[in-house]
Amino acid sequence: MEQPISGAEWQVMRVLWAHPGSTSQFIIQALQAGFEWQPATIKTLLGRLRKKHYLRMEKTETKYRYWPLLDEEQHLRLQLQTILDNSCSTKNGDLVEALLEAGSYSQAALQEIQETVNIMLTKAPQSLTCHCLPGQCTCVYH
């Protein structure tokens, strides 16, 4: 199972997903453009991510290079699945609605979402059954 990462660690991973094989110097420069982090802080984050098996480090000549061990889409899907697994299934629609309201989307992306919803609508049950343990949720089934 994937270990959770902090918001700061996530920012480091975003650089590595965009630029796999980056040197620590490149990662430091990229992050210092948006955050007031010291190089030592960023190197600490790289070390934590190695311990959590999110990235690998390789020494080439005099530099260390870092590669992500899972891709960004895989990580995001795992995060979403964790949220769904830890929520009442009767609230899935509310979660999707909240995600849509919280984000910004192009018209093309919204069109794709609408097409996916239309396909799913033909296969969806009338209602979902709550599988939570008693006391875990507030839906009408408990």
C-alpha positions in Angstrom: 0.0 0.0 0.0 1.1 3.5 -0.8 2.3 5.6 2.1 0.7 9.1 2.4 2.9 12.0 1.4 2.8 15.6 2.6 1.9 18.6 0.5 5.6 19.5 0.3 6.5 16.0 -0.8 3.8 16.2 -3.4 5.4 19.3 -4.9 8.7 17.5 -5.2 6.9 14.6 -7.0 5.3 17.0 -9.4 8.7 18.2 -10.5 9.9 14.6 -10.9 6.7 13.6 -12.8 7.3 16.5 -15.2 11.1 16.0 -15.4 12.1 12.4 -14.6 15.8 11.9 -14.0 16.3 15.4 -12.6 19.3 16.4 -10.5 18.7 17.7 -7.0 20.0 21.1 -8.3 17.2 21.2 -10.9 14.6 20.2 -8.4 15.8 22.9 -6.0 15.7 25.6 -8.6 12.2 24.5 -9.8 10.8 24.6 -6.3 12.5 27.8 -5.1 10.7 29.6 -8.0 7.4 29.1 -6.1 8.4 28.3 -2.5 10.8 29.8 0.0 12.4 26.5 0.8 16.1 26.1 1.5 18.1 23.5 -0.5 18.5 21.4 2.7 14.7 21.3 3.1 14.2 20.0 -0.5 17.0 17.4 0.0 15.2 16.2 3.2 12.0 15.9 1.2 13.9 13.9 -1.4 15.2 11.6 1.3 11.7 11.1 2.8 10.3 10.2 -0.6 13.1 7.6 -1.2 12.3 6.0 2.2 8.6 5.9 1.2 9.6 4.3 -2.1 8.2 7.1 -4.2 11.4 7.7 -6.1 14.8 6.2 -6.7 18.1 8.0 -6.7 21.1 7.2 -8.9 24.6 8.6 -8.8 25.9 9.6 -12.2 29.4 11.0 -12.3 29.2 13.7 -9.6 25.5 14.3 -9.5 22.5 12.5 -8.1 19.5 12.0 -10.4 16.0 11.1 -9.2 13.2 9.2 -10.9 9.6 8.6 -9.7 8.7 5.0 -9.0 5.1 5.5 -9.9 3.5 7.7 -12.5 1.4 10.7 -11.7 -1.9 9.3 -13.1 -1.4 6.1 -11.1 -0.8 8.1 -7.9 -3.8 10.3 -8.4 -6.0 7.3 -9.1 -4.8 5.6 -6.0 -5.6 8.8 -4.0 -9.1 8.9 -5.4 -9.6 5.2 -4.8 -8.6 5.7 -1.1 -11.2 8.5 -0.7 -13.9 6.3 -2.3 -12.9 3.3 -0.2 -13.1 5.3 3.0 -16.5 6.9 2.2 -20.0 5.7 2.2 -20.9 4.6 -1.4 -24.2 6.5 -1.2 -22.1 9.7 -1.1 -20.0 9.0 -4.2 -22.2 11.3 -6.3 -21.7 14.1 -3.8 -17.9 13.6 -3.9 -17.8 13.8 -7.7 -20.0 16.9 -7.6 -17.6 18.5 -5.1 -14.6 17.6 -7.3 -16.3 19.2 -10.3 -17.2 22.4 -8.4 -13.7 22.7 -6.9 -11.8 22.4 -10.1 -11.4 24.3 -13.4 -12.1 22.6 -16.6 -12.0 23.3 -20.3 -15.1 22.9 -22.4 -13.5 19.8 -24.1 -12.9 18.2 -20.7 -16.4 18.9 -19.5 -17.8 17.4 -22.8 -15.8 14.2 -22.1 -17.1 14.1 -18.5 -20.6 14.5 -19.8 -20.2 11.7 -22.3 -18.8 9.4 -19.6 -21.7 10.3 -17.3 -24.2 9.6 -20.1 -22.6 6.1 -20.7 -22.5 5.3 -17.0 -26.1 6.5 -16.6 -27.4 3.6 -18.8 -25.7 1.1 -16.5 -26.2 2.7 -13.1 -28.5 1.2 -10.5 -31.5 3.2 -9.2 -29.8 3.5 -5.9 -26.6 2.4 -4.1 -26.5 0.3 -0.9 -24.5 1.4 2.1 -21.9 -1.1 3.2 -20.6 0.9 6.1 -20.4 -0.5 9.6 -23.1 0.8 11.9 -21.9 4.1 13.4 -19.6 4.9 10.4 -21.9 7.1 8.4 -25.0 9.2 8.5 -26.9 7.9 5.5 -30.5 6.8 5.9 -29.5 3.2 6.1 -28.2 3.5 9.7 
